[in-house]
């Protein structure tokens, strides 16, 4: 079972979910912003990436320069992210199956294809969309 933690109003997260559904992946979708995160619950998703990559570069506070993702060590970053989920790089994905439990941060298409035994090639050709880049424009009225 795949657990997908994203932002419901995010076009990119909706595109990622569509890719997974078209590939026949069984999943449960969770709202990243309303999930009760702690440093301990976030850590497994993030630890494979450098700390600055744990942050969503499209988050308003980061784009405006209020938060510098390079300024924190892992412990500090986990506290900040658990207090403001809008700053977390999306999606967070947990896969639980007979092969074990895998946690990821971001939509790494190749890694997901390998782990799930699926291919997104047909779906990607149909949409011709980057599956991790934020798709809203800077003038958008919604916040990250």
CNS distance restraints for C-alpha pairs under 8 A (distance, minus, plus):
assign (resid   1 and name CA) (resid  26 and name CA) 5.86 0.50 0.50
assign (resid   1 and name CA) (resid  27 and name CA) 5.52 0.50 0.50
assign (resid   1 and name CA) (resid  28 and name CA) 7.49 0.50 0.50
assign (resid   1 and name CA) (resid  95 and name CA) 5.71 0.50 0.50
assign (resid   1 and name CA) (resid  96 and name CA) 5.20 0.50 0.50
assign (resid   1 and name CA) (resid  97 and name CA) 6.15 0.50 0.50
assign (resid   2 and name CA) (resid  25 and name CA) 7.47 0.50 0.50
assign (resid   2 and name CA) (resid  26 and name CA) 6.36 0.50 0.50
assign (resid   2 and name CA) (resid  27 and name CA) 4.48 0.50 0.50
assign (resid   2 and name CA) (resid  28 and name CA) 6.33 0.50 0.50
assign (resid   2 and name CA) (resid  93 and name CA) 6.88 0.50 0.50
assign (resid   2 and name CA) (resid  94 and name CA) 5.73 0.50 0.50
assign (resid   2 and name CA) (resid  95 and name CA) 4.38 0.50 0.50
assign (resid   2 and name CA) (resid  96 and name CA) 6.37 0.50 0.50
assign (resid   3 and name CA) (resid  27 and name CA) 5.60 0.50 0.50
assign (resid   3 and name CA) (resid  28 and name CA) 4.91 0.50 0.50
assign (resid   3 and name CA) (resid  29 and name CA) 5.93 0.50 0.50
assign (resid   3 and name CA) (resid  30 and name CA) 7.13 0.50 0.50
assign (resid   3 and name CA) (resid  93 and name CA) 5.57 0.50 0.50
assign (resid   3 and name CA) (resid  94 and name CA) 5.03 0.50 0.50
assign (resid   3 and name CA) (resid  95 and name CA) 6.26 0.50 0.50
assign (resid   4 and name CA) (resid  27 and name CA) 7.04 0.50 0.50
assign (resid   4 and name CA) (resid  28 and name CA) 6.25 0.50 0.50
assign (resid   4 and name CA) (resid  29 and name CA) 4.83 0.50 0.50
assign (resid   4 and name CA) (resid  30 and name CA) 5.90 0.50 0.50
assign (resid   4 and name CA) (resid  91 and name CA) 6.59 0.50 0.50
assign (resid   4 and name CA) (resid  92 and name CA) 6.12 0.50 0.50
assign (resid   4 and name CA) (resid  93 and name CA) 4.82 0.50 0.50
assign (resid   4 and name CA) (resid  94 and name CA) 6.80 0.50 0.50
assign (resid   5 and name CA) (resid  29 and name CA) 6.15 0.50 0.50
assign (resid   5 and name CA) (resid  30 and name CA) 4.72 0.50 0.50
assign (resid   5 and name CA) (resid  31 and name CA) 5.58 0.50 0.50
assign (resid   5 and name CA) (resid  32 and name CA) 4.75 0.50 0.50
assign (resid   5 and name CA) (resid  90 and name CA) 7.35 0.50 0.50
assign (resid   5 and name CA) (resid  91 and name CA) 5.41 0.50 0.50
assign (resid   5 and name CA) (resid  92 and name CA) 4.98 0.50 0.50
assign (resid   5 and name CA) (resid  93 and name CA) 6.16 0.50 0.50
assign (resid   6 and name CA) (resid  10 and name CA) 7.75 0.50 0.50
assign (resid   6 and name CA) (resid  13 and name CA) 6.01 0.50 0.50
assign (resid   6 and name CA) (resid  29 and name CA) 7.59 0.50 0.50
assign (resid   6 and name CA) (resid  30 and name CA) 6.50 0.50 0.50
assign (resid   6 and name CA) (resid  31 and name CA) 5.46 0.50 0.50
assign (resid   6 and name CA) (resid  32 and name CA) 4.84 0.50 0.50
assign (resid   6 and name CA) (resid  33 and name CA) 7.67 0.50 0.50
assign (resid   6 and name CA) (resid  90 and name CA) 5.85 0.50 0.50
assign (resid   6 and name CA) (resid  91 and name CA) 4.83 0.50 0.50
assign (resid   6 and name CA) (resid  92 and name CA) 6.78 0.50 0.50
assign (resid   7 and name CA) (resid  13 and name CA) 6.59 0.50 0.50
assign (resid   7 and name CA) (resid  31 and name CA) 5.69 0.50 0.50
assign (resid   7 and name CA) (resid  32 and name CA) 5.75 0.50 0.50
assign (resid   7 and name CA) (resid  33 and name CA) 6.58 0.50 0.50
assign (resid   7 and name CA) (resid  90 and name CA) 7.69 0.50 0.50
assign (resid   7 and name CA) (resid  91 and name CA) 7.87 0.50 0.50
assign (resid   8 and name CA) (resid  13 and name CA) 7.21 0.50 0.50
assign (resid   8 and name CA) (resid  14 and name CA) 7.17 0.50 0.50
assign (resid   8 and name CA) (resid  31 and name CA) 6.44 0.50 0.50
assign (resid   9 and name CA) (resid  14 and name CA) 7.79 0.50 0.50
assign (resid  10 and name CA) (resid  14 and name CA) 6.34 0.50 0.50
assign (resid  10 and name CA) (resid 134 and name CA) 7.85 0.50 0.50
assign (resid  10 and name CA) (resid 135 and name CA) 7.92 0.50 0.50
assign (resid  10 and name CA) (resid 136 and name CA) 7.87 0.50 0.50
assign (resid  11 and name CA) (resid  15 and name CA) 6.17 0.50 0.50
assign (resid  11 and name CA) (resid 134 and name CA) 7.57 0.50 0.50
assign (resid  11 and name CA) (resid 135 and name CA) 6.15 0.50 0.50
assign (resid  11 and name CA) (resid 136 and name CA) 7.10 0.50 0.50
assign (resid  12 and name CA) (resid  16 and name CA) 6.20 0.50 0.50
assign (resid  12 and name CA) (resid 131 and name CA) 6.70 0.50 0.50
assign (resid  12 and name CA) (resid 132 and name CA) 6.60 0.50 0.50
assign (resid  12 and name CA) (resid 133 and name CA) 6.88 0.50 0.50
assign (resid  12 and name CA) (resid 134 and name CA) 5.70 0.50 0.50
assign (resid  12 and name CA) (resid 135 and name CA) 5.72 0.50 0.50
assign (resid  13 and name CA) (resid  17 and name CA) 6.16 0.50 0.50
assign (resid  13 and name CA) (resid  90 and name CA) 7.56 0.50 0.50
assign (resid  13 and name CA) (resid  91 and name CA) 6.88 0.50 0.50
assign (resid  14 and name CA) (resid  18 and name CA) 6.17 0.50 0.50
assign (resid  15 and name CA) (resid  19 and name CA) 6.31 0.50 0.50
assign (resid  15 and name CA) (resid 131 and name CA) 7.05 0.50 0.50
assign (resid  16 and name CA) (resid  20 and name CA) 6.37 0.50 0.50
assign (resid  16 and name CA) (resid 107 and name CA) 7.49 0.50 0.50
assign (resid  16 and name CA) (resid 131 and name CA) 6.14 0.50 0.50
assign (resid  16 and name CA) (resid 132 and name CA) 7.84 0.50 0.50
assign (resid  17 and name CA) (resid  21 and name CA) 6.10 0.50 0.50
assign (resid  18 and name CA) (resid  22 and name CA) 6.02 0.50 0.50
assign (resid  19 and name CA) (resid  23 and name CA) 6.22 0.50 0.50
assign (resid  19 and name CA) (resid 120 and name CA) 6.41 0.50 0.50
assign (resid  19 and name CA) (resid 123 and name CA) 6.18 0.50 0.50
assign (resid  19 and name CA) (resid 124 and name CA) 7.72 0.50 0.50
assign (resid  20 and name CA) (resid  24 and name CA) 6.45 0.50 0.50
assign (resid  20 and name CA) (resid  25 and name CA) 5.40 0.50 0.50
assign (resid  20 and name CA) (resid 120 and name CA) 7.83 0.50 0.50
assign (resid  21 and name CA) (resid  25 and name CA) 5.52 0.50 0.50
assign (resid  21 and name CA) (resid  26 and name CA) 7.44 0.50 0.50
assign (resid  22 and name CA) (resid 123 and name CA) 7.24 0.50 0.50
assign (resid  23 and name CA) (resid 118 and name CA) 6.32 0.50 0.50
assign (resid  23 and name CA) (resid 119 and name CA) 6.81 0.50 0.50
assign (resid  23 and name CA) (resid 120 and name CA) 6.62 0.50 0.50
assign (resid  25 and name CA) (resid 116 and name CA) 7.85 0.50 0.50
assign (resid  30 and name CA) (resid  35 and name CA) 7.48 0.50 0.50
assign (resid  31 and name CA) (resid  35 and name CA) 6.25 0.50 0.50
assign (resid  32 and name CA) (resid  85 and name CA) 6.64 0.50 0.50
assign (resid  32 and name CA) (resid  91 and name CA) 7.85 0.50 0.50
assign (resid  32 and name CA) (resid  92 and name CA) 7.80 0.50 0.50
assign (resid  33 and name CA) (resid  85 and name CA) 5.30 0.50 0.50
assign (resid  33 and name CA) (resid  86 and name CA) 6.35 0.50 0.50
assign (resid  36 and name CA) (resid  82 and name CA) 7.93 0.50 0.50
assign (resid  37 and name CA) (resid  41 and name CA) 6.00 0.50 0.50
assign (resid  37 and name CA) (resid  42 and name CA) 6.36 0.50 0.50
assign (resid  37 and name CA) (resid  82 and name CA) 5.01 0.50 0.50
assign (resid  37 and name CA) (resid  83 and name CA) 7.56 0.50 0.50
assign (resid  37 and name CA) (resid  85 and name CA) 7.72 0.50 0.50
assign (resid  38 and name CA) (resid  42 and name CA) 6.14 0.50 0.50
assign (resid  38 and name CA) (resid  78 and name CA) 7.68 0.50 0.50
assign (resid  38 and name CA) (resid  79 and name CA) 7.36 0.50 0.50
assign (resid  38 and name CA) (resid  82 and name CA) 5.06 0.50 0.50
assign (resid  38 and name CA) (resid  83 and name CA) 7.83 0.50 0.50
assign (resid  39 and name CA) (resid  43 and name CA) 5.98 0.50 0.50
assign (resid  39 and name CA) (resid  75 and name CA) 7.81 0.50 0.50
assign (resid  39 and name CA) (resid  78 and name CA) 4.83 0.50 0.50
assign (resid  39 and name CA) (resid  79 and name CA) 5.68 0.50 0.50
assign (resid  39 and name CA) (resid  81 and name CA) 7.83 0.50 0.50
assign (resid  39 and name CA) (resid  82 and name CA) 5.84 0.50 0.50
assign (resid  40 and name CA) (resid  44 and name CA) 7.71 0.50 0.50
assign (resid  42 and name CA) (resid  46 and name CA) 6.58 0.50 0.50
assign (resid  42 and name CA) (resid  78 and name CA) 6.97 0.50 0.50
assign (resid  42 and name CA) (resid  82 and name CA) 7.15 0.50 0.50
assign (resid  43 and name CA) (resid  47 and name CA) 5.77 0.50 0.50
assign (resid  43 and name CA) (resid  78 and name CA) 7.00 0.50 0.50
assign (resid  44 and name CA) (resid 103 and name CA) 6.01 0.50 0.50
assign (resid  44 and name CA) (resid 104 and name CA) 7.83 0.50 0.50
assign (resid  45 and name CA) (resid  92 and name CA) 6.44 0.50 0.50
assign (resid  45 and name CA) (resid  93 and name CA) 7.35 0.50 0.50
assign (resid  45 and name CA) (resid  94 and name CA) 7.71 0.50 0.50
assign (resid  45 and name CA) (resid 103 and name CA) 4.68 0.50 0.50
assign (resid  45 and name CA) (resid 104 and name CA) 4.81 0.50 0.50
assign (resid  45 and name CA) (resid 105 and name CA) 5.46 0.50 0.50
assign (resid  46 and name CA) (resid  51 and name CA) 7.78 0.50 0.50
assign (resid  46 and name CA) (resid  54 and name CA) 6.05 0.50 0.50
assign (resid  46 and name CA) (resid 103 and name CA) 7.93 0.50 0.50
assign (resid  46 and name CA) (resid 104 and name CA) 6.76 0.50 0.50
assign (resid  46 and name CA) (resid 105 and name CA) 5.81 0.50 0.50
assign (resid  47 and name CA) (resid  51 and name CA) 7.81 0.50 0.50
assign (resid  48 and name CA) (resid 104 and name CA) 7.84 0.50 0.50
assign (resid  49 and name CA) (resid  53 and name CA) 6.13 0.50 0.50
assign (resid  49 and name CA) (resid  54 and name CA) 6.90 0.50 0.50
assign (resid  50 and name CA) (resid  54 and name CA) 7.09 0.50 0.50
assign (resid  51 and name CA) (resid  55 and name CA) 7.73 0.50 0.50
assign (resid  51 and name CA) (resid  69 and name CA) 7.40 0.50 0.50
assign (resid  51 and name CA) (resid  70 and name CA) 7.38 0.50 0.50
assign (resid  51 and name CA) (resid  72 and name CA) 7.44 0.50 0.50
assign (resid  51 and name CA) (resid  73 and name CA) 6.83 0.50 0.50
assign (resid  51 and name CA) (resid  74 and name CA) 5.93 0.50 0.50
assign (resid  51 and name CA) (resid  77 and name CA) 7.15 0.50 0.50
assign (resid  52 and name CA) (resid  69 and name CA) 4.63 0.50 0.50
assign (resid  52 and name CA) (resid  70 and name CA) 5.12 0.50 0.50
assign (resid  52 and name CA) (resid  72 and name CA) 7.76 0.50 0.50
assign (resid  53 and name CA) (resid  69 and name CA) 7.61 0.50 0.50
assign (resid  53 and name CA) (resid  89 and name CA) 7.32 0.50 0.50
assign (resid  54 and name CA) (resid  69 and name CA) 7.99 0.50 0.50
assign (resid  54 and name CA) (resid  88 and name CA) 6.05 0.50 0.50
assign (resid  54 and name CA) (resid  89 and name CA) 5.55 0.50 0.50
assign (resid  54 and name CA) (resid 105 and name CA) 7.40 0.50 0.50
assign (resid  55 and name CA) (resid  69 and name CA) 6.27 0.50 0.50
assign (resid  55 and name CA) (resid  81 and name CA) 7.81 0.50 0.50
assign (resid  55 and name CA) (resid  87 and name CA) 5.44 0.50 0.50
assign (resid  55 and name CA) (resid  88 and name CA) 4.84 0.50 0.50
assign (resid  55 and name CA) (resid  89 and name CA) 4.93 0.50 0.50
assign (resid  56 and name CA) (resid  62 and name CA) 7.76 0.50 0.50
assign (resid  56 and name CA) (resid  86 and name CA) 7.62 0.50 0.50
assign (resid  56 and name CA) (resid  87 and name CA) 5.28 0.50 0.50
assign (resid  56 and name CA) (resid  88 and name CA) 5.16 0.50 0.50
assign (resid  56 and name CA) (resid  89 and name CA) 3.94 0.50 0.50
assign (resid  56 and name CA) (resid  90 and name CA) 6.90 0.50 0.50
assign (resid  57 and name CA) (resid  62 and name CA) 6.16 0.50 0.50
assign (resid  57 and name CA) (resid  63 and name CA) 6.75 0.50 0.50
assign (resid  57 and name CA) (resid  89 and name CA) 7.44 0.50 0.50
assign (resid  58 and name CA) (resid  62 and name CA) 6.90 0.50 0.50
assign (resid  58 and name CA) (resid  63 and name CA) 6.17 0.50 0.50
assign (resid  58 and name CA) (resid 134 and name CA) 6.93 0.50 0.50
assign (resid  58 and name CA) (resid 144 and name CA) 6.55 0.50 0.50
assign (resid  59 and name CA) (resid  63 and name CA) 6.15 0.50 0.50
assign (resid  59 and name CA) (resid  86 and name CA) 6.52 0.50 0.50
assign (resid  59 and name CA) (resid  87 and name CA) 5.68 0.50 0.50
assign (resid  59 and name CA) (resid 143 and name CA) 7.24 0.50 0.50
assign (resid  59 and name CA) (resid 144 and name CA) 4.68 0.50 0.50
assign (resid  60 and name CA) (resid  64 and name CA) 5.95 0.50 0.50
assign (resid  60 and name CA) (resid 143 and name CA) 6.46 0.50 0.50
assign (resid  60 and name CA) (resid 144 and name CA) 6.00 0.50 0.50
assign (resid  61 and name CA) (resid  65 and name CA) 6.21 0.50 0.50
assign (resid  61 and name CA) (resid  66 and name CA) 5.04 0.50 0.50
assign (resid  61 and name CA) (resid  67 and name CA) 5.73 0.50 0.50
assign (resid  61 and name CA) (resid  87 and name CA) 7.83 0.50 0.50
assign (resid  62 and name CA) (resid  66 and name CA) 5.84 0.50 0.50
assign (resid  62 and name CA) (resid  67 and name CA) 4.94 0.50 0.50
assign (resid  62 and name CA) (resid  68 and name CA) 6.36 0.50 0.50
assign (resid  62 and name CA) (resid  69 and name CA) 7.53 0.50 0.50
assign (resid  62 and name CA) (resid  87 and name CA) 7.89 0.50 0.50
assign (resid  68 and name CA) (resid  72 and name CA) 7.89 0.50 0.50
assign (resid  72 and name CA) (resid  76 and name CA) 5.67 0.50 0.50
assign (resid  72 and name CA) (resid  77 and name CA) 5.59 0.50 0.50
assign (resid  73 and name CA) (resid  77 and name CA) 6.07 0.50 0.50
assign (resid  74 and name CA) (resid  78 and name CA) 6.08 0.50 0.50
assign (resid  75 and name CA) (resid  79 and name CA) 6.51 0.50 0.50
assign (resid  76 and name CA) (resid  80 and name CA) 6.31 0.50 0.50
assign (resid  77 and name CA) (resid  81 and name CA) 5.97 0.50 0.50
assign (resid  78 and name CA) (resid  82 and name CA) 5.93 0.50 0.50
assign (resid  79 and name CA) (resid  83 and name CA) 6.29 0.50 0.50
assign (resid  80 and name CA) (resid  84 and name CA) 6.30 0.50 0.50
assign (resid  81 and name CA) (resid  85 and name CA) 5.55 0.50 0.50
assign (resid  81 and name CA) (resid  86 and name CA) 7.87 0.50 0.50
assign (resid  81 and name CA) (resid  87 and name CA) 5.99 0.50 0.50
assign (resid  81 and name CA) (resid  88 and name CA) 5.98 0.50 0.50
assign (resid  84 and name CA) (resid  88 and name CA) 7.72 0.50 0.50
assign (resid  86 and name CA) (resid 144 and name CA) 5.64 0.50 0.50
assign (resid  87 and name CA) (resid 144 and name CA) 7.53 0.50 0.50
assign (resid  89 and name CA) (resid 105 and name CA) 6.56 0.50 0.50
assign (resid  89 and name CA) (resid 106 and name CA) 6.05 0.50 0.50
assign (resid  90 and name CA) (resid 105 and name CA) 6.39 0.50 0.50
assign (resid  90 and name CA) (resid 106 and name CA) 5.06 0.50 0.50
assign (resid  90 and name CA) (resid 107 and name CA) 7.43 0.50 0.50
assign (resid  91 and name CA) (resid 105 and name CA) 5.97 0.50 0.50
assign (resid  91 and name CA) (resid 106 and name CA) 4.96 0.50 0.50
assign (resid  91 and name CA) (resid 107 and name CA) 6.35 0.50 0.50
assign (resid  92 and name CA) (resid 103 and name CA) 7.39 0.50 0.50
assign (resid  92 and name CA) (resid 104 and name CA) 5.77 0.50 0.50
assign (resid  92 and name CA) (resid 105 and name CA) 4.62 0.50 0.50
assign (resid  92 and name CA) (resid 106 and name CA) 6.16 0.50 0.50
assign (resid  93 and name CA) (resid 102 and name CA) 7.95 0.50 0.50
assign (resid  93 and name CA) (resid 103 and name CA) 5.69 0.50 0.50
assign (resid  93 and name CA) (resid 104 and name CA) 5.14 0.50 0.50
assign (resid  93 and name CA) (resid 105 and name CA) 6.41 0.50 0.50
assign (resid  93 and name CA) (resid 106 and name CA) 7.81 0.50 0.50
assign (resid  94 and name CA) (resid 101 and name CA) 6.88 0.50 0.50
assign (resid  94 and name CA) (resid 102 and name CA) 5.59 0.50 0.50
assign (resid  94 and name CA) (resid 103 and name CA) 4.53 0.50 0.50
assign (resid  94 and name CA) (resid 104 and name CA) 6.53 0.50 0.50
assign (resid  95 and name CA) (resid 100 and name CA) 7.85 0.50 0.50
assign (resid  95 and name CA) (resid 101 and name CA) 5.49 0.50 0.50
assign (resid  95 and name CA) (resid 102 and name CA) 5.09 0.50 0.50
assign (resid  95 and name CA) (resid 103 and name CA) 6.55 0.50 0.50
assign (resid  96 and name CA) (resid 100 and name CA) 5.81 0.50 0.50
assign (resid  96 and name CA) (resid 101 and name CA) 4.56 0.50 0.50
assign (resid  96 and name CA) (resid 102 and name CA) 6.71 0.50 0.50
assign (resid  97 and name CA) (resid 101 and name CA) 6.62 0.50 0.50
assign (resid 106 and name CA) (resid 132 and name CA) 6.91 0.50 0.50
assign (resid 107 and name CA) (resid 112 and name CA) 7.70 0.50 0.50
assign (resid 107 and name CA) (resid 131 and name CA) 6.82 0.50 0.50
assign (resid 107 and name CA) (resid 132 and name CA) 5.67 0.50 0.50
assign (resid 108 and name CA) (resid 112 and name CA) 6.10 0.50 0.50
assign (resid 108 and name CA) (resid 132 and name CA) 7.75 0.50 0.50
assign (resid 109 and name CA) (resid 113 and name CA) 6.06 0.50 0.50
assign (resid 109 and name CA) (resid 120 and name CA) 7.61 0.50 0.50
assign (resid 109 and name CA) (resid 131 and name CA) 7.51 0.50 0.50
assign (resid 110 and name CA) (resid 114 and name CA) 6.21 0.50 0.50
assign (resid 111 and name CA) (resid 115 and name CA) 6.05 0.50 0.50
assign (resid 112 and name CA) (resid 116 and name CA) 5.77 0.50 0.50
assign (resid 112 and name CA) (resid 117 and name CA) 7.91 0.50 0.50
assign (resid 112 and name CA) (resid 118 and name CA) 7.89 0.50 0.50
assign (resid 113 and name CA) (resid 117 and name CA) 5.41 0.50 0.50
assign (resid 113 and name CA) (resid 118 and name CA) 4.85 0.50 0.50
assign (resid 113 and name CA) (resid 119 and name CA) 5.51 0.50 0.50
assign (resid 113 and name CA) (resid 120 and name CA) 7.20 0.50 0.50
assign (resid 114 and name CA) (resid 118 and name CA) 7.02 0.50 0.50
assign (resid 120 and name CA) (resid 124 and name CA) 5.99 0.50 0.50
assign (resid 121 and name CA) (resid 125 and name CA) 6.19 0.50 0.50
assign (resid 122 and name CA) (resid 126 and name CA) 6.32 0.50 0.50
assign (resid 123 and name CA) (resid 127 and name CA) 6.38 0.50 0.50
assign (resid 124 and name CA) (resid 128 and name CA) 5.31 0.50 0.50
assign (resid 124 and name CA) (resid 129 and name CA) 6.45 0.50 0.50
assign (resid 136 and name CA) (resid 140 and name CA) 6.42 0.50 0.50
